[in-house]
Amino acid sequence: MVVNFELAGQKFMGLNGGPQFKINPSVSFFVVCETEGEADAAWQKLADGGAVMMPLGKYDWSPKYGWVQDRFGVSWQISLGKSEDTGQKFSPSLLFAGEQSGKAEAAVNFYTSVFKPSSVKGILRYQAGHNETEGTVKHAQFSINGYTMMAMDSSTAHQFSFNEAVSFVIECETQDQIDHYWDKLTEGGKESMCGWLQDRFGVRWQVVPAVLGELMRDPVRSQRVVKAFMQMKKFDIDQLKSAWADLS
């Protein structure tokens, strides 16, 4: 049902969620490759059985860049560059299209207000003649809690938008942290079940207690923990611990 893995020291989680929500390019992963050989090798493997969205080649913003959707539907932006430009190998990139088009800057400002420490590292805007809405975000890079993310606007008529297929996990040490992120991110958004929520821009988040993994290790006690959180929207750490400790 769930697989946790690391790529270049960064945490990823895969869920077998069934066919209800399809992964799409509204969220892609920007990959910094420091050599042409690395970029070529990554591209070859990711494009195998996938679909090329922008061919790997030279562009104004990069000596080698390409956008590809792999065989599983996950989108990757391969770019030749330096790791210090982002501080990490993989950076999630949010594409604000359809009803969300033109909202990338507002989203960046919102996220950097919710998470601390945070900063906006740079915003590049579309100019006249770019075949996009002038002044909207061509590329933005920002940091939340020291984690680099990116954002873009597109007025092109894309047939996709943010959904549950890709979400971002926020691990919280305390109930106060859970309450803070839950309350802020659901403003103008929607609550869901089991720690999931949709923010005002349609991006999905999972606000979870860091202790949850420990509570799930015991095969017997974990069943009680699952039963408890299946009845929750926002996680309650005390209730989860009580379910784990219940000896009745």
C-alpha positions in Angstrom: 0.0 0.0 0.0 2.8 2.4 0.9 6.5 2.5 0.0 9.0 5.0 1.4 12.3 5.6 -0.4 15.0 8.2 -0.8 16.6 9.7 -3.9 19.8 11.7 -3.3 19.0 11.8 0.4 15.5 13.3 -0.2 12.4 11.5 1.1 9.6 10.3 -1.3 6.5 8.2 -0.6 4.5 6.2 -3.0 0.9 5.1 -2.5 -1.2 2.6 -4.3 -4.2 4.8 -4.5 -6.1 3.1 -7.4 -7.4 4.8 -10.6 -9.5 7.5 -9.0 -6.8 10.2 -9.2 -4.3 10.4 -12.2 -0.8 11.9 -11.8 -0.4 14.8 -14.2 2.1 17.6 -14.9 0.6 20.1 -12.6 3.3 18.9 -10.1 6.7 18.0 -11.6 10.1 17.4 -10.1 12.9 19.8 -11.2 16.2 17.8 -11.3 19.6 19.4 -11.2 22.2 17.4 -13.2 25.8 18.6 -12.9 27.1 16.9 -16.0 25.8 16.3 -19.5 26.3 12.6 -19.0 24.1 12.6 -15.9 21.4 14.6 -17.7 21.5 12.3 -20.8 21.4 9.1 -18.7 18.5 10.3 -16.5 16.6 11.5 -19.6 17.0 8.2 -21.4 15.7 6.1 -18.5 12.8 8.5 -17.7 11.7 8.8 -21.3 11.7 5.1 -21.9 8.0 4.2 -22.1 7.0 7.8 -21.2 6.1 10.9 -23.1 8.3 13.9 -24.0 6.7 17.2 -23.2 9.8 19.4 -24.1 12.7 17.7 -25.9 16.1 17.6 -24.2 18.1 20.4 -25.7 19.4 23.9 -25.3 17.1 26.6 -24.2 17.5 30.3 -23.1 17.5 29.3 -19.4 19.7 26.2 -19.6 22.4 24.7 -21.8 20.5 21.4 -21.5 16.9 21.1 -20.4 13.9 18.8 -21.0 10.5 18.0 -19.6 9.4 14.4 -19.6 6.5 12.3 -18.2 7.7 8.8 -17.2 6.0 5.5 -17.7 4.1 6.0 -14.4 2.9 9.4 -15.3 5.3 11.3 -13.0 6.7 14.5 -14.6 10.4 15.5 -14.4 12.3 18.6 -15.6 15.9 17.6 -16.3 18.2 20.6 -16.2 22.0 20.9 -16.5 23.2 23.2 -13.7 24.8 23.5 -10.2 23.3 21.9 -7.1 24.1 25.0 -5.1 21.5 26.9 -7.2 18.7 25.0 -5.5 20.4 23.4 -2.5 18.9 20.0 -3.3 18.7 17.5 -6.2 14.9 17.5 -6.6 12.7 20.5 -6.3 8.9 20.2 -6.7 7.5 22.6 -9.3 3.9 23.7 -9.2 2.2 24.6 -12.5 -0.7 27.0 -12.0 -3.0 26.4 -15.0 -6.7 26.5 -15.8 -8.6 28.2 -13.0 -5.4 28.6 -11.1 -3.5 30.4 -13.9 -2.0 33.7 -12.7 -2.1 32.7 -9.1 1.5 31.4 -8.8 2.9 34.6 -7.1 0.0 34.7 -4.6 0.6 31.0 -3.8 4.4 31.7 -3.3 3.6 34.5 -0.9 1.0 32.4 0.9 3.3 29.4 1.4 6.2 31.6 2.6 3.9 33.2 5.2 2.7 29.8 6.5 6.1 28.1 6.9 9.0 29.6 8.8 11.8 30.1 8.0 10.9 30.8 4.4 12.1 33.1 1.6 11.4 34.0 -2.0 14.6 33.4 -3.9 13.5 34.9 -7.2 10.6 35.5 -9.6 11.0 35.7 -13.4 7.9 37.1 -15.2 6.6 36.6 -18.7 7.3 39.6 -21.0 5.3 40.8 -24.0 5.7 38.4 -26.9 6.1 35.3 -24.7 2.7 33.9 -25.8 1.6 34.0 -22.1 -0.1 36.6 -19.9 2.4 39.4 -19.5 3.5 39.9 -15.9 2.6 36.4 -14.7 5.2 34.0 -13.3 7.4 32.3 -15.8 9.5 30.8 -13.0 9.7 31.3 -9.3 12.0 29.7 -6.8 11.2 29.8 -3.1 12.1 28.1 0.2 9.8 26.8 2.9 11.5 25.5 6.1 14.7 25.3 4.1 13.1 23.2 1.3 13.3 24.5 -2.2 10.1 24.6 -4.4 9.3 26.2 -7.7 6.2 27.7 -9.3 5.0 28.7 -12.8 1.9 30.1 -14.4 0.5 29.0 -17.7 -2.5 30.4 -19.6 -2.4 27.5 -22.1 -5.5 25.4 -22.1 -4.1 22.4 -20.2 -6.5 19.6 -19.4 -5.2 19.0 -15.9 -5.0 20.6 -12.5 -3.8 19.8 -9.0 -5.4 16.7 -7.4 -4.7 14.1 -4.8 -2.4 12.1 -7.0 0.6 14.2 -5.7 0.6 15.7 -2.2 3.2 17.1 0.2 3.7 15.6 3.6 4.3 17.9 6.6 5.7 16.0 9.6 4.8 17.7 12.9 6.4 17.1 16.3 3.6 18.7 18.3 -0.1 19.2 18.2 0.4 22.9 18.1 2.3 22.5 14.8 -0.5 20.3 13.4 -3.1 22.9 14.4 -1.1 25.7 12.9 -0.5 24.1 9.5 -4.0 22.7 9.3 -5.7 25.9 10.2 -3.6 28.0 7.8 -3.7 25.7 4.8 -7.4 25.0 5.0 -8.2 28.8 4.9 -10.1 29.0 1.7 -9.5 25.3 1.1 -11.1 22.0 2.1 -10.6 19.5 4.9 -10.3 15.9 3.9 -9.8 12.7 6.0 -6.8 11.2 7.7 -4.7 14.4 7.8 -5.3 15.3 4.1 -6.4 18.7 3.0 -6.7 20.9 -0.1 -5.5 24.5 0.1 -7.0 27.5 -1.6 -5.0 26.9 -4.8 -6.0 23.2 -5.0 -2.6 21.8 -3.9 -2.9 18.8 -1.5 -1.1 18.4 1.7 -0.8 15.7 4.4 -0.3 17.1 7.9 0.8 14.2 10.0 2.4 13.7 13.4 6.1 12.6 13.3 5.3 9.9 15.9 2.8 8.1 13.6 5.5 5.8 12.2 6.4 4.6 15.7 2.8 4.0 16.6 2.4 1.9 13.5 5.2 -0.6 14.2 3.3 -3.0 16.4 1.0 -5.1 14.2 -1.7 -5.4 16.9 -1.6 -1.9 18.4 -1.3 -0.3 14.9 -4.8 -1.6 14.1 -6.2 0.5 16.9 -4.3 3.5 15.7 -5.6 3.1 12.1 -9.1 2.7 13.4 -8.7 5.9 15.4 -7.2 8.1 12.6 -9.7 6.8 10.0 -12.3 8.7 12.0 -10.3 11.9 12.0 -9.9 14.8 9.6 -7.1 16.7 11.5 -4.8 14.3 13.4 -5.0 14.4 17.2 -1.8 13.1 18.7 -3.2 12.4 22.2 -6.1 10.3 20.7 -3.6 8.3 18.6 -1.4 7.6 21.6 -4.5 6.6 23.7 -5.6 4.2 21.0 -2.0 2.7 20.9 -1.9 2.3 24.7 -5.5 0.9 25.1 -5.2 -2.5 26.8 -8.9 -3.2 27.2 
